[in-house]
């Protein structure tokens, strides 16, 4: 059975305590013939969850919660079978995280801290996270990197990380071998 993980964005005009965001599990095969019963799991995922990245094994779903300034981790098997116990970890990251990418054979994770709602008044950064430490509930911050205005999407091309900076309308190429 194929499963797809998606986020449900809720109105940004409401507070997180009124309407927290969710991570929803959709049975794609069922959605084709029985869409009204395709949602097979749902779990709270902070305020304004915006992106999901799966570990290479598919065991962990990482979610950026923009309104919570957090990175969340969920056990993907439990998202479907026992959503109430799927949550693994939460880490504070920079302001308004959006894009994320797993690097170095899933040992590290990079989060694009957009600082979207502060404009250019404070720096926008990438946050580098140690995955093993994060999943164990230990301090996991490896460092931050200053980048262009409103860093948004991340993609890997071998040892190069491509980063779109939305407001500055630039593409940054970051050599992974030079990261902390």
C-alpha positions, -999 to 999 in steps of 0.1 A, spaced: 0 0 0 14 34 -10 14 61 16 20 98 11 28 124 38 15 159 33 9 189 54 -24 208 59 -18 245 61 -42 263 84 -51 299 84 -22 321 94 -46 346 109 -54 323 138 -31 315 166 -13 282 171 -33 275 202 -66 279 183 -57 257 153 -25 238 154 -12 224 121 -13 188 112 7 161 93 -18 140 74 -12 105 61 -31 98 28 -35 63 13 -28 72 -23 -42 40 -37 -74 45 -18 -76 81 -28 -80 71 -64 -112 50 -58 -125 61 -24 -112 97 -17 -135 103 13 -117 75 32 -82 82 20 -69 99 51 -56 71 73 -37 91 99 -33 126 113 -11 141 140 -5 176 154 26 191 138 31 225 153 20 259 140 21 262 102 39 230 92 52 238 57 77 211 45 84 174 50 115 154 43 118 117 47 149 99 58 165 76 32 150 46 50 116 62 52 114 56 89 114 93 100 95 122 86 110 156 94 86 186 94 94 223 96 68 241 117 72 277 105 50 293 131 65 273 160 102 280 149 107 243 152 118 211 135 97 181 143 105 143 138 78 116 135 80 78 132 64 71 98 52 36 108 33 50 137 19 79 117 -4 53 101 -9 27 129 -7 48 161 -5 86 153 -8 95 190 26 80 196 44 89 163 61 120 176 98 115 182 115 149 188 112 187 185 141 211 181 141 249 182 156 262 150 159 297 136 129 319 129 102 307 105 118 275 91 107 265 57 129 242 35 149 212 48 172 186 34 190 156 49 227 154 40 258 132 46 239 99 45 211 112 67 235 120 96 228 158 93 199 179 84 199 215 71 169 238 78 163 271 59 153 297 85 134 322 64 128 347 91 99 355 68 79 378 90 108 400 101 117 411 66 154 421 63 156 433 99 175 403 111 197 377 94 184 347 76 203 315 81 206 278 75 207 257 107 228 225 106 215 197 129 230 164 140 203 139 133 214 112 158 215 137 187 182 152 177 164 119 177 179 111 211 166 143 225 200 158 230 213 192 219 218 188 182 228 223 168 260 220 148 260 256 136 243 283 114 253 298 81 242 333 70 225 332 36 204 354 13 170 370 20 142 345 27 160 312 22 133 288 10 140 256 -9 170 232 -6 181 205 -31 212 183 -32 234 178 -63 262 155 -51 283 175 -26 266 208 -35 236 222 -17 214 244 -39 194 270 -20 168 294 -33 167 328 -16 132 340 -25 133 377 -16 169 383 -28 160 364 -60 193 344 -59 204 308 -60 232 299 -35 255 270 -42 270 257 -9 299 232 -8 290 206 18 326 198 25 330 233 39 301 230 64 309 227 101 
